[in-house]
């Protein structure tokens, strides 16, 4: 059978509709209100996506979008470490050229677009990572009705038969509290995804953040781990494991590489065995650093 271009487009449209996140959730008996909030994303362009992949660009944008009255050049330079004056100037010019920010020449400050939102932009970016880098199906800012957890899901993605729930935290790690962790776990319990990722756009986990997991009522949600345990494979990435299905990812090393390594870990060591894993010693051989849970 020879398919025409129109037949192919119709088939792709039906395929994308059937496997969309919204319809995937509906087949689970869930009521979905809406999906993405494109009007709140700073920019939805190919160029912006590749700029946003850079941690330094994200830090600049976050600093500007968190400021109510704009930020001066010196203010940005003081707030963003390890960035030279020349490098900052070039990055700001790129952001101005891409219409991501504005410059107030009277007050000499860089300003945000009022109707745009950095947190939603970060959710969009993570959703795009799943589509572009992992070739999956994904959506962001999803509202599911009639759930006890409130039903706000930052990102939900589909990778083959895996349903992945992602909580995105783009702010300061010190501002993440036990309530944020509780909400993440409750959404995990209600959605029952294959795995859940808690992504924090920071350099790494602090001891203060790790200590907050001791205060969470784990028994209400999932199997109780002790704390986030680090797994690192040189050249591949870094992530922290809470249990077989729940992981924490930061920008330490590289955010996208860390997401890929986490997915790879789940497929290699969790999915084929469920909760009966090959054993920590066998898994540890795969990693350069593999923190063991204390019994």
Backbone as numpy.savetxt, mean C-alpha at the origin, in Angstrom:
# Nx Ny Nz CAx CAy CAz Cx Cy Cz
-11.55 -20.57 -35.19 -12.40 -19.37 -35.19 -11.52 -18.13 -35.19
-11.80 -17.21 -36.09 -11.06 -15.96 -36.19 -11.87 -14.85 -35.52
-11.27 -14.17 -34.58 -11.95 -13.09 -33.87 -11.59 -11.76 -34.49
-12.59 -10.92 -34.70 -12.33 -9.57 -35.20 -11.88 -8.69 -34.04
-11.41 -7.47 -34.39 -10.98 -6.53 -33.36 -12.13 -6.18 -32.42
-13.34 -6.08 -33.00 -14.51 -5.76 -32.17 -14.84 -6.91 -31.23
-14.76 -8.14 -31.74 -15.00 -9.31 -30.89 -14.01 -9.35 -29.73
-12.76 -9.06 -30.03 -11.72 -9.08 -29.00 -11.99 -8.04 -27.94
-12.37 -6.82 -28.36 -12.67 -5.75 -27.40 -13.86 -6.12 -26.53
-14.89 -6.72 -27.14 -16.07 -7.11 -26.36 -15.73 -8.20 -25.35
-14.90 -9.16 -25.77 -14.49 -10.23 -24.87 -13.67 -9.69 -23.70
-12.75 -8.75 -24.00 -11.93 -8.16 -22.95 -12.78 -7.35 -21.98
-13.79 -6.65 -22.52 -14.69 -5.87 -21.67 -15.47 -6.78 -20.73
-15.98 -7.90 -21.27 -16.72 -8.86 -20.45 -15.80 -9.51 -19.41
-14.59 -9.82 -19.83 -13.60 -10.43 -18.92 -13.27 -9.49 -17.77
-12.98 -8.21 -18.11 -12.63 -7.23 -17.08 -13.79 -6.97 -16.14
-15.01 -6.98 -16.69 -16.18 -6.75 -15.84 -16.40 -7.92 -14.89
-16.26 -9.14 -15.41 -16.50 -10.33 -14.58 -15.49 -10.42 -13.44
-14.22 -10.12 -13.74 -13.16 -10.26 -12.75 -12.84 -8.96 -12.00
-13.67 -7.95 -12.16 -13.44 -6.70 -11.45 -13.52 -6.92 -9.95
-12.90 -6.02 -9.19 -12.93 -6.14 -7.73 -14.35 -6.03 -7.22
-15.12 -5.12 -7.78 -16.50 -4.93 -7.33 -17.31 -6.22 -7.50
-17.22 -6.85 -8.67 -17.99 -8.08 -8.91 -17.42 -9.26 -8.13
-16.11 -9.29 -7.92 -15.51 -10.32 -7.08 -16.09 -10.25 -5.67
-16.23 -9.04 -5.15 -16.79 -8.87 -3.80 -18.28 -9.20 -3.77
-18.99 -8.86 -4.83 -20.42 -9.19 -4.88 -20.64 -10.69 -4.90
-19.75 -11.41 -5.56 -19.88 -12.87 -5.58 -19.60 -13.48 -4.21
-19.04 -12.70 -3.30 -18.85 -13.14 -1.92 -20.03 -12.75 -1.04
-21.07 -12.19 -1.66 -22.26 -11.80 -0.90 -22.13 -10.44 -0.24
-21.20 -9.62 -0.71 -20.97 -8.30 -0.12 -21.61 -7.21 -0.97
-22.04 -6.14 -0.32 -22.65 -5.01 -1.01 -21.60 -3.90 -1.17
-21.25 -3.60 -2.41 -20.21 -2.61 -2.70 -20.88 -1.30 -3.12
-20.49 -0.23 -2.45 -21.09 1.07 -2.78 -20.37 1.75 -3.93
-19.05 1.90 -3.81 -18.30 2.57 -4.87 -16.85 2.15 -4.81
-16.08 2.65 -5.76 -14.67 2.31 -5.82 -13.78 3.53 -5.73
-13.02 3.77 -6.78 -11.97 4.79 -6.74 -12.52 6.21 -6.64
-11.64 7.11 -6.18 -11.96 8.53 -6.08 -10.94 9.31 -6.94
-11.05 9.16 -8.24 -10.07 9.74 -9.14 -9.97 11.26 -9.00
-11.09 11.91 -8.65 -11.07 13.37 -8.55 -10.19 13.86 -7.40
-9.83 12.97 -6.45 -8.99 13.37 -5.32 -7.52 13.03 -5.52
-7.22 12.26 -6.56 -5.83 11.89 -6.84 -5.10 13.07 -7.45
-3.89 13.34 -6.99 -3.14 14.52 -7.42 -3.00 14.56 -8.94
-2.58 13.45 -9.52 -2.50 13.34 -10.98 -2.66 11.87 -11.34
-3.32 11.60 -12.45 -3.43 10.22 -12.94 -2.83 10.19 -14.34
-1.53 10.17 -14.38 -0.80 10.12 -15.66 0.34 9.12 -15.54
0.83 8.70 -16.67 1.96 7.77 -16.71 3.19 8.40 -16.06
3.44 9.67 -16.39 4.62 10.37 -15.86 4.52 10.49 -14.34
3.34 10.83 -13.83 3.19 11.00 -12.39 3.40 9.68 -11.65
2.91 8.59 -12.22 3.11 7.28 -11.58 4.59 6.99 -11.39
5.38 7.25 -12.42 6.81 6.96 -12.32 7.53 7.95 -11.40
7.06 9.18 -11.33 7.61 10.12 -10.35 7.28 9.67 -8.94
6.06 9.21 -8.75 5.58 8.83 -7.42 6.25 7.55 -6.91
6.83 6.77 -7.79 7.57 5.58 -7.37 8.80 5.96 -6.55
9.27 7.18 -6.71 10.44 7.66 -5.98 10.04 8.09 -4.57
10.71 7.55 -3.56 10.41 7.90 -2.16 10.64 9.38 -1.91
11.66 9.96 -2.54 11.95 11.38 -2.31 10.84 12.26 -2.89
10.28 11.90 -4.04 9.16 12.65 -4.59 7.95 12.55 -3.67
7.71 11.37 -3.14 6.58 11.20 -2.22 6.75 12.05 -0.97
7.96 12.11 -0.45 8.21 12.90 0.76 7.98 14.39 0.50
8.40 14.86 -0.67 8.18 16.27 -1.01 6.69 16.57 -1.10
5.98 15.74 -1.85 4.54 15.94 -2.01 3.80 15.86 -0.68
4.17 14.87 0.14 3.51 14.71 1.44 3.71 15.95 2.31
4.93 16.48 2.31 5.24 17.66 3.10 4.40 18.86 2.65
4.25 19.01 1.35 3.46 20.14 0.82 1.98 19.94 1.09
1.49 18.71 0.91 0.05 18.47 1.06 -0.39 18.39 2.52
0.55 18.22 3.43 0.20 18.23 4.86 0.23 19.63 5.44
0.79 20.58 4.70 0.89 21.96 5.17 -0.37 22.75 4.78
-0.91 23.49 5.71 -2.13 24.26 5.45 -1.87 25.53 4.65
-0.71 26.14 4.86 -0.42 27.43 4.23 0.81 27.38 3.33
1.12 26.22 2.83 2.26 26.09 1.94 3.58 25.92 2.68
4.62 25.55 1.93 5.94 25.32 2.51 6.98 26.04 1.66
7.92 26.71 2.32 8.99 27.38 1.60 10.04 26.37 1.15
10.92 26.81 0.28 12.00 25.95 -0.19 12.88 25.51 0.98
13.23 26.47 1.83 14.07 26.15 3.00 13.33 25.22 3.95
12.02 25.40 4.07 11.23 24.52 4.94 11.26 23.09 4.45
11.16 22.91 3.14 11.24 21.57 2.55 12.62 20.98 2.75
13.64 21.80 2.56 15.02 21.33 2.70 15.31 20.89 4.13
14.73 21.57 5.09 14.93 21.21 6.50 14.16 19.96 6.90
13.00 19.76 6.27 12.13 18.63 6.64 12.50 17.33 5.94
13.19 17.44 4.81 13.51 16.25 4.03 15.02 16.04 4.07
15.45 15.05 4.82 16.88 14.79 4.98 17.47 14.12 3.74
18.78 14.18 3.62 19.54 13.53 2.54 19.12 13.99 1.14
18.74 15.27 1.03 18.36 15.82 -0.27 19.06 17.17 -0.43
19.88 17.29 -1.45 20.63 18.52 -1.68 19.71 19.61 -2.20
20.16 20.84 -2.10 19.39 21.99 -2.57 19.14 21.89 -4.07
20.15 21.47 -4.82 20.01 21.34 -6.28 19.03 20.24 -6.65
19.11 19.10 -5.96 18.21 17.99 -6.23 16.77 18.35 -5.90
16.57 19.03 -4.78 15.22 19.45 -4.39 14.64 20.41 -5.42
15.44 21.35 -5.88 14.97 22.32 -6.86 14.53 21.64 -8.16
15.29 20.65 -8.62 14.94 19.93 -9.84 13.64 19.13 -9.67
13.49 18.51 -8.51 12.28 17.72 -8.26 11.05 18.61 -8.15
11.20 19.75 -7.52 10.08 20.70 -7.41 9.67 21.20 -8.78
10.64 21.45 -9.65 10.33 21.92 -11.00 9.57 20.85 -11.78
9.96 19.60 -11.61 9.23 18.51 -12.26 7.80 18.44 -11.78
7.60 18.59 -10.47 6.25 18.55 -9.90 5.41 19.73 -10.38
6.03 20.88 -10.54 5.33 22.05 -11.09 4.97 21.81 -12.55
5.89 21.26 -13.31 5.66 20.99 -14.73 4.51 19.99 -14.92
4.41 19.03 -13.99 3.36 18.01 -14.09 2.05 18.46 -13.44
2.03 19.72 -12.99 0.81 20.31 -12.40 0.36 19.56 -11.14
1.35 19.15 -10.33 1.06 18.45 -9.08 0.98 19.40 -7.89
1.66 20.53 -8.01 1.69 21.55 -6.96 1.66 22.92 -7.63
1.50 23.96 -6.83 1.57 25.32 -7.34 2.60 26.10 -6.53
3.01 27.24 -7.07 3.96 28.10 -6.35 3.34 29.47 -6.14
3.29 29.89 -4.88 2.76 31.20 -4.51 3.94 32.18 -4.48
4.08 32.96 -5.55 5.24 33.86 -5.67 5.20 35.00 -4.66
4.00 35.37 -4.21 3.89 36.45 -3.23 4.43 36.02 -1.87
4.03 34.82 -1.42 4.48 34.31 -0.12 5.72 33.42 -0.22
6.13 33.13 -1.48 7.30 32.30 -1.74 7.19 30.92 -1.08
6.03 30.30 -1.31 5.80 28.95 -0.77 5.20 28.06 -1.86
5.45 26.76 -1.73 4.84 25.75 -2.60 3.55 25.28 -1.94
2.49 25.20 -2.74 1.18 24.89 -2.18 0.54 23.70 -2.88
-0.42 23.10 -2.19 -1.17 21.96 -2.73 -2.40 22.43 -3.48
-2.99 21.53 -4.23 -4.31 21.77 -4.80 -5.35 21.34 -3.76
-6.22 22.26 -3.41 -7.14 22.07 -2.28 -7.99 20.82 -2.42
-8.46 20.52 -3.61 -9.39 19.40 -3.79 -8.68 18.05 -3.93
-7.36 18.07 -3.93 -6.61 16.82 -4.05 -6.20 16.31 -2.67
-5.99 15.01 -2.56 -5.72 14.38 -1.28 -4.52 13.44 -1.40
-3.52 13.63 -0.53 -2.31 12.81 -0.62 -2.58 11.36 -0.23
-3.37 11.13 0.81 -3.64 9.76 1.26 -4.35 8.95 0.18
-5.34 9.56 -0.47 -6.03 8.87 -1.57 -5.07 8.62 -2.72
-4.17 9.57 -2.97 -3.18 9.40 -4.03 -2.26 8.22 -3.74
-1.89 8.04 -2.47 -1.05 6.90 -2.11 -1.81 5.59 -2.31
-3.11 5.57 -1.98 -3.92 4.39 -2.21 -3.99 4.08 -3.71
-4.21 5.12 -4.51 -4.22 4.94 -5.97 -2.90 4.34 -6.45
-1.79 4.86 -5.93 -0.47 4.40 -6.34 -0.28 2.91 -6.03
-0.64 2.49 -4.81 -0.50 1.08 -4.44 -1.37 0.21 -5.33
-2.58 0.67 -5.62 -3.47 -0.07 -6.52 -2.83 -0.19 -7.91
-2.19 0.88 -8.36 -1.52 0.86 -9.66 -0.33 -0.09 -9.66
0.38 -0.19 -8.53 1.49 -1.12 -8.41 1.00 -2.55 -8.67
-0.15 -2.90 -8.09 -0.69 -4.24 -8.29 -1.10 -4.46 -9.74
-1.55 -3.42 -10.41 -1.95 -3.56 -11.81 -0.76 -3.55 -12.76
0.17 -2.62 -12.53 1.28 -2.42 -13.48 2.44 -3.39 -13.24
2.83 -3.54 -11.98 4.02 -4.35 -11.66 3.69 -5.83 -11.48
2.48 -6.12 -10.95 2.11 -7.51 -10.68 1.06 -8.04 -11.66
0.61 -7.16 -12.57 -0.35 -7.55 -13.62 -1.64 -8.12 -13.04
-2.07 -7.56 -11.92 -3.31 -8.02 -11.29 -4.47 -7.09 -11.59
-5.57 -7.33 -10.92 -6.77 -6.50 -11.00 -6.89 -5.81 -9.64
-7.15 -4.50 -9.64 -7.09 -3.79 -8.37 -7.99 -2.55 -8.39
-8.42 -2.14 -7.20 -9.15 -0.89 -7.05 -8.86 -0.33 -5.66
-9.17 0.94 -5.47 -8.83 1.61 -4.22 -10.02 2.41 -3.68
-9.91 2.81 -2.41 -10.98 3.59 -1.74 -12.33 2.89 -1.91
-12.39 1.63 -1.53 -13.59 0.82 -1.72 -14.46 0.85 -0.47
-15.74 1.02 -0.67 -16.70 1.05 0.44 -17.60 -0.17 0.35
-17.57 -1.00 1.39 -18.45 -2.17 1.47 -19.48 -1.91 2.56
-20.74 -2.06 2.24 -21.82 -1.73 3.16 -22.08 -2.85 4.17
-22.67 -2.46 5.28 -23.19 -3.39 6.29 -22.12 -4.28 6.93
-20.94 -3.71 7.14 -19.89 -4.42 7.86 -19.68 -3.75 9.22
-19.40 -4.53 10.24 -19.19 -3.96 11.57 -17.95 -3.09 11.63
-16.97 -3.35 10.75 -15.71 -2.59 10.78 -15.84 -1.24 10.09
-16.99 -0.92 9.52 -17.17 0.34 8.82 -17.07 0.20 7.32
-16.33 -0.79 6.85 -16.35 -1.13 5.44 -15.49 -0.29 4.52
-14.56 0.51 5.06 -13.68 1.31 4.20 -12.37 0.56 3.97
-12.15 0.14 2.74 -10.96 -0.62 2.38 -10.09 0.21 1.43
-8.84 0.44 1.83 -7.96 1.30 1.03 -7.71 0.72 -0.36
-7.27 -0.54 -0.40 -6.99 -1.21 -1.68 -7.38 -2.68 -1.57
-8.04 -3.17 -2.59 -8.31 -4.61 -2.71 -7.87 -5.04 -4.10
-7.07 -6.10 -4.15 -6.50 -6.55 -5.42 -6.75 -8.04 -5.62
-6.70 -8.43 -6.87 -6.86 -9.84 -7.22 -5.66 -10.27 -8.05
-4.92 -11.25 -7.55 -3.78 -11.83 -8.26 -4.10 -13.30 -8.50
-4.51 -13.63 -9.73 -5.01 -14.97 -10.05 -6.14 -15.31 -9.06
-5.97 -16.35 -8.25 -7.05 -16.72 -7.33 -6.88 -16.10 -5.94
-5.91 -15.21 -5.79 -5.66 -14.58 -4.49 -6.42 -13.27 -4.37
-7.07 -13.06 -3.24 -7.68 -11.78 -2.94 -6.80 -11.12 -1.88
-6.30 -9.94 -2.20 -5.34 -9.25 -1.34 -5.95 -7.95 -0.83
-5.97 -7.80 0.49 -6.43 -6.55 1.11 -5.23 -5.76 1.58
-5.19 -4.46 1.24 -4.07 -3.61 1.62 -4.56 -2.40 2.39
-3.99 -2.19 3.57 -4.21 -0.96 4.34 -3.02 -0.05 4.08
-3.28 1.19 3.65 -2.21 2.12 3.28 -2.07 3.21 4.32
-0.86 3.39 4.83 -0.56 4.46 5.78 0.54 5.33 5.20
0.17 6.55 4.81 1.12 7.46 4.18 1.66 8.51 5.14
1.10 8.58 6.36 1.54 9.58 7.32 2.72 9.10 8.16
2.99 9.84 9.22 4.10 9.51 10.12 3.79 8.23 10.88
4.75 7.33 10.96 4.53 6.04 11.64 4.19 6.23 13.12
4.67 7.30 13.73 4.39 7.55 15.14 2.93 7.89 15.39
2.21 8.28 14.32 0.79 8.62 14.47 -0.14 7.41 14.30
0.43 6.26 13.96 -0.37 5.04 13.84 -0.59 4.48 15.25
-1.85 4.34 15.63 -2.14 3.88 17.00 -2.77 2.49 17.00
-3.07 2.00 18.21 -3.66 0.67 18.34 -5.01 0.58 17.64
-5.74 1.71 17.61 -7.04 1.73 16.93 -6.90 1.47 15.45
-5.86 2.03 14.82 -5.61 1.80 13.39 -5.31 0.33 13.13
-4.53 -0.26 14.03 -4.18 -1.68 13.89 -5.42 -2.55 14.10
-6.22 -2.20 15.09 -7.47 -2.93 15.36 -8.40 -2.90 14.15
-8.54 -1.72 13.54 -9.42 -1.59 12.37 -8.92 -2.45 11.22
-7.61 -2.46 11.02 -7.01 -3.29 9.97 -7.33 -4.76 10.20
-7.17 -5.21 11.42 -7.42 -6.62 11.74 -8.90 -6.97 11.64
-9.75 -6.04 12.03 -11.19 -6.33 11.95 -11.64 -6.42 10.49
-11.08 -5.56 9.64 -11.41 -5.64 8.21 -10.90 -6.95 7.62
-9.73 -7.37 8.07 -9.19 -8.66 7.62 -10.14 -9.79 7.99
-10.66 -9.73 9.20 -11.56 -10.79 9.67 -12.87 -10.80 8.88
-13.39 -9.63 8.56 -14.68 -9.56 7.86 -14.56 -9.87 6.37
-13.46 -9.46 5.75 -13.30 -9.70 4.32 -12.82 -11.11 4.01
-12.03 -11.69 4.91 -11.42 -13.02 4.73 -10.64 -13.08 3.41
-9.64 -12.23 3.24 -8.82 -12.28 2.03 -7.80 -13.41 2.11
-7.12 -13.66 1.01 -6.04 -14.65 1.02 -4.90 -14.16 1.91
-4.57 -12.88 1.77 -3.56 -12.27 2.63 -3.84 -10.78 2.75
-3.28 -10.17 3.79 -3.48 -8.75 4.06 -2.13 -8.08 4.27
-1.97 -6.90 3.69 -0.73 -6.14 3.79 -1.00 -4.81 4.47
-0.19 -4.48 5.46 -0.25 -3.19 6.15 0.96 -2.41 5.65
0.73 -1.50 4.69 1.84 -0.79 4.05 1.99 0.59 4.67
3.22 0.86 5.16 3.53 2.15 5.77 4.64 2.79 4.93
4.41 4.00 4.45 5.40 4.66 3.60 6.46 5.35 4.46
7.30 4.53 5.07 8.36 5.01 5.94 9.61 4.18 5.71
10.74 4.60 6.31 12.01 3.91 6.08 12.09 2.53 6.73
11.32 2.29 7.77 11.38 1.01 8.48 10.52 1.07 9.72
10.40 -0.06 10.40 9.58 -0.12 11.62 10.38 0.34 12.83
9.72 1.09 13.69 10.35 1.53 14.94 9.97 0.58 16.07
10.76 0.56 17.12 10.45 -0.27 18.29 9.14 0.17 18.93
8.89 1.48 18.89 7.64 2.02 19.45 6.44 1.46 18.70
6.54 1.38 17.38 5.44 0.84 16.59 5.25 -0.64 16.87
6.32 -1.41 16.92 6.24 -2.84 17.18 5.58 -3.12 18.53
5.87 -2.26 19.52 5.32 -2.46 20.86 3.80 -2.33 20.89
3.24 -1.59 19.94 1.79 -1.39 19.91 1.04 -2.69 19.62
1.71 -3.65 19.00 1.04 -4.92 18.68 0.81 -5.76 19.92
1.55 -5.49 20.99 1.32 -6.20 22.25 0.03 -5.74 22.92
-0.48 -4.58 22.52 -1.68 -4.01 23.12 -2.96 -4.39 22.37
-2.79 -5.05 21.22 -3.94 -5.39 20.39 -4.60 -6.67 20.90
-5.92 -6.68 20.86 -6.67 -7.86 21.28 -6.72 -8.86 20.12
-5.59 -9.55 19.91 -5.45 -10.43 18.76 -6.48 -11.55 18.73
-6.82 -12.08 19.88 -7.72 -13.24 19.92 -9.08 -12.93 19.31
-9.43 -11.65 19.28 -10.71 -11.25 18.68 -10.68 -11.39 17.17
-9.49 -11.34 16.59 -9.37 -11.25 15.15 -8.77 -12.48 14.49
-7.57 -12.82 14.87 -6.81 -13.85 14.16 -5.94 -14.62 15.14
-5.18 -15.57 14.61 -4.21 -16.26 15.45 -3.19 -15.27 16.00
-2.82 -15.43 17.22 -1.97 -14.45 17.89 -0.48 -14.67 17.62
0.16 -13.68 16.96 1.62 -13.72 16.87 2.20 -12.90 18.02
3.49 -12.94 18.21 4.10 -12.15 19.28 4.31 -10.70 18.85
4.93 -10.51 17.70 5.20 -9.17 17.18 5.62 -9.31 15.72
5.82 -8.18 15.00 6.27 -8.29 13.61 7.70 -8.85 13.51
7.88 -9.89 12.71 9.19 -10.52 12.55 9.74 -10.25 11.16
10.99 -9.80 11.12 11.61 -9.37 9.88 12.09 -10.54 9.02
11.82 -10.43 7.73 12.34 -11.37 6.75 13.01 -10.56 5.64
14.26 -10.84 5.35 15.01 -10.09 4.32 15.74 -11.04 3.39
15.60 -10.81 2.12 16.37 -11.54 1.13 17.15 -10.54 0.30
18.46 -10.62 0.37 19.33 -9.65 -0.28 19.03 -9.59 -1.78
18.83 -8.37 -2.25 18.55 -8.18 -3.67 17.09 -8.34 -4.03
16.26 -8.81 -3.09 14.84 -9.03 -3.37 13.93 -8.10 -2.58
14.21 -7.92 -1.28 13.35 -7.05 -0.50 13.33 -7.39 0.98
12.45 -6.68 1.70 12.29 -6.82 3.16 10.81 -6.73 3.50
10.34 -7.56 4.40 8.98 -7.42 4.93 8.95 -7.96 6.35
7.86 -7.68 7.05 7.66 -8.20 8.41 6.41 -9.08 8.42
6.53 -10.22 9.04 5.42 -11.19 9.08 4.79 -11.19 10.46
3.46 -11.09 10.48 2.71 -11.20 11.74 2.21 -12.61 11.94
1.62 -13.15 10.91 1.32 -14.59 10.86 1.25 -14.99 9.40
0.76 -16.16 9.12 0.83 -16.70 7.76 0.15 -15.83 6.71
-0.83 -15.02 7.13 -1.60 -14.27 6.15 -1.52 -12.76 6.32
-0.80 -12.27 7.32 -0.77 -10.83 7.59 0.68 -10.34 7.63
0.95 -9.27 6.86 2.32 -8.77 6.71 2.36 -7.25 6.81
3.51 -6.74 7.24 3.76 -5.30 7.26 4.88 -5.01 6.28
4.68 -3.98 5.46 5.66 -3.59 4.45 5.96 -2.11 4.59
7.24 -1.75 4.52 7.64 -0.35 4.54 8.47 -0.05 3.29
9.01 1.16 3.25 9.84 1.56 2.12 11.31 1.16 2.33
11.62 0.50 3.44 13.00 0.08 3.69 13.48 -0.79 2.53
14.60 -0.43 1.96 15.14 -1.05 0.75 14.39 -0.51 -0.47
13.20 -1.00 -0.76 12.39 -0.51 -1.88 10.97 -1.02 -1.73
10.01 -0.12 -1.79 8.62 -0.47 -1.50 8.07 -1.53 -2.46
8.26 -1.34 -3.76 7.70 -2.26 -4.74 8.37 -3.63 -4.65
9.69 -3.65 -4.47 10.39 -4.93 -4.30 9.90 -5.66 -3.06
9.61 -4.91 -2.00 9.13 -5.53 -0.77 7.75 -6.15 -0.95
6.90 -5.49 -1.73 5.58 -6.05 -2.03 5.73 -7.36 -2.81
6.60 -7.34 -3.80 6.82 -8.54 -4.63 7.35 -9.71 -3.79
8.30 -9.43 -2.89 8.87 -10.49 -2.07 7.82 -11.06 -1.13
6.96 -10.21 -0.59 5.89 -10.67 0.30 4.94 -11.62 -0.42
4.52 -11.23 -1.62 3.64 -12.08 -2.42 4.34 -13.40 -2.73
5.60 -13.32 -3.10 6.37 -14.51 -3.41 6.49 -15.43 -2.20
6.69 -14.85 -1.02 6.77 -15.64 0.21 5.45 -16.38 0.46
4.34 -15.68 0.28 3.03 -16.29 0.51 2.81 -17.47 -0.46
3.14 -17.27 -1.72 2.91 -18.30 -2.72 3.82 -19.51 -2.50
5.06 -19.25 -2.06 6.02 -20.34 -1.86 5.80 -21.12 -0.58
5.53 -20.41 0.51 5.57 -21.05 1.82 4.24 -21.10 2.58
3.24 -20.40 2.10 1.96 -20.38 2.83 0.84 -21.04 2.02
0.63 -20.58 0.81 -0.50 -21.07 0.02 -0.52 -22.59 -0.16
0.61 -23.24 -0.46 0.55 -24.70 -0.65 0.33 -25.48 0.63
0.61 -24.85 1.79 0.60 -25.59 3.06 -0.45 -25.11 4.06
-1.18 -24.03 3.71 -2.09 -23.39 4.67 -1.28 -22.97 5.89
-1.78 -23.26 7.10 -1.06 -22.84 8.30 0.00 -23.87 8.72
0.03 -25.01 8.07 1.06 -26.02 8.36 2.22 -25.75 7.39
3.16 -24.93 7.80 4.25 -24.50 6.94 5.38 -25.52 6.92
6.32 -25.38 5.98 7.43 -26.33 5.90 8.30 -26.36 7.16
8.19 -25.32 7.98 9.03 -25.24 9.18 9.97 -24.06 9.08
10.19 -23.34 10.19 11.00 -22.12 10.14 12.42 -22.34 9.65
13.03 -23.47 10.00 14.40 -23.73 9.57 14.49 -23.89 8.06
13.50 -24.55 7.47 13.47 -24.73 6.01 13.25 -23.39 5.31
12.33 -22.59 5.86 12.05 -21.29 5.24 13.25 -20.36 5.40
13.89 -20.40 6.55 15.01 -19.50 6.86 16.15 -19.63 5.85
16.31 -20.81 5.23 17.37 -21.01 4.25 17.20 -20.11 3.03
15.97 -19.67 2.81 15.64 -18.85 1.65 16.03 -17.39 1.87
16.19 -17.00 3.14 16.40 -15.60 3.50 17.79 -15.35 4.08
18.27 -14.12 3.91 19.53 -13.70 4.53 19.29 -13.36 6.00
18.11 -12.86 6.29 17.72 -12.55 7.67 16.30 -13.06 7.89
16.14 -13.91 8.90 14.83 -14.50 9.16 14.64 -14.58 10.68
14.01 -13.57 11.24 13.80 -13.55 12.70 12.86 -14.66 13.09
13.26 -15.43 14.10 12.45 -16.56 14.58 11.51 -16.11 15.68
10.30 -16.63 15.67 9.37 -16.35 16.75 9.78 -17.12 17.99
9.66 -16.47 19.12 10.00 -17.11 20.39 8.82 -17.95 20.86
9.10 -19.14 21.32 8.04 -20.01 21.79 7.92 -19.91 23.30
